[in-house]
Each structure stands twice: as structure tokens, then as C-alpha cells.
């Protein structure tokens, strides 16, 4: 499969649209566990990215530059902990795209592995901490395993999204161990972690985008 720079920009635009649609839901999850602003924070970051997509990145064809600018823009716009996490993900992932206007399945696999490993390294969280890592670690393991078997990125990424969804759902049954929500103790049970939810939504949006691109 081949994905172009324009299709990467469509993915980013689709994330902007998705975050706006899910903003209130993400805030509702966060109200049960933290400050209640996760949806607003993500919206601020992605609206800043959207401005770049409509401005500096409009004609850009280097997928690496698109990813670097996305990461830097998100970091500049978002002061909370999620800013450095996504910034690190996009900037680490950019190395797989550097100088390329068209991407292979191998490139996309390398991007997402670097993206998730960058977030893990920056955030220092582990599976079971009730964070986005509960979504992303199963996604990472699924991608490494399934792409290695099939060498087919699209089918491998369908499995990634399934694994990520299970990971996200698992956070309902986990006690919060990090951040403000860790003070809630038993009251943190029964609610999906908002960061786990938004990271799953981004992975799902990527899958939807590349499936549409293949049909087109």
C-alpha cells in the first residue's frame, strides 16, 4: 500500500474533526477523574495543528516535516502533560517519514512504533497505571506481531485498533495510580481514562482514513 503526504494531512484534518465531535465526552470522562478539561486541551492542540494545515503545511509534501510541525505545534499550544507526550510521538515518528512524499506500509509501521515508544519514554507510565499507555502498549505489541507475520499494514492496523480498544476498555477496572486522579482511590474505578480514550480515537481515525484512501 502507498499513502501520500496529502493523505497524511487528511488524517490530521480528520483528527481535528473527531476531537471537536468528542470534546464534550472526553471532558465528561475527565470530570470523573481529574480537571475535566481533557477534551478542551485536545481541542486547543488540534485546532492549532489545523491552522498549520491550512497555512504553512498546505503545500508541504515532505511527510517528515508535516509530522515534525504537528508535534511542535501541539507542544506550543498545549501546556499540560499531554502536550509533550504527543509532541514526542510525532517528532520521533517523523524520522520514519523524513524526505518522503509517499509512504509504504513499512514506513507507516515504523512511524507508529516510534510514535508509541516516544510517548512511553516521555511519560514513564506502564500498563496498569490507567493512562494512555493502557491503549498504546497493546497497540504497539499488536503492530509488531501482526505486521511481522503478514507484511500487510492495513490488516495489521485493523488488529492494532482492536487491541487498542480492549486496552482502553480495561482502564475502567484499573485504579488510578498517576496524577490527580490517583487521589480518588476506589472512586476511579468504573470510568475509562480520558487519555486512553483519546489515543484510541486517534488510532481509529488513522485506520478509517487509510481505508478510505485505499478505496479511493
C-alpha angles and dihedrals in degrees: 000000000000128000121190131214089254090056091050087055090049088054091052091047089050090053090052090053093044094050091052090051093048098037096104093045092051090049090049091054090047093050088063093051111020145344096335093234105101094108092048092047092051090046092053091050096046095044087056089051089050090056089056091048089055093043129022094013098044094101098023114126100175104099090200092058091047090055094045093049090047091054096045093046093050090050093050093049100043121058098180125090093271091066097067091041097057091037090056091046095053095041094049091045091051090074090070090054100041113141093355127124092178125045132207127210087259090056092050092048091050091048095054094044091052091042094055096039089051091054091046092051094047097044099040091209124139136206107283096037092100097244139116087283089074085065099036103045094058087045091053094048091047092051094049092048101041099040089049090055101042107019083214109123098193096054090041091053092050086059089046092057091048091051091046092052092053089049092050092049090050090065089073088073098043127095112232111252102172136057128354094327091063087077091064096071111180091005089071090067120100097033128097113236108253093222090051089050097049094046090052090050091053092051090047091049090053091052092049091049097050092045089054090047092054092050091049 
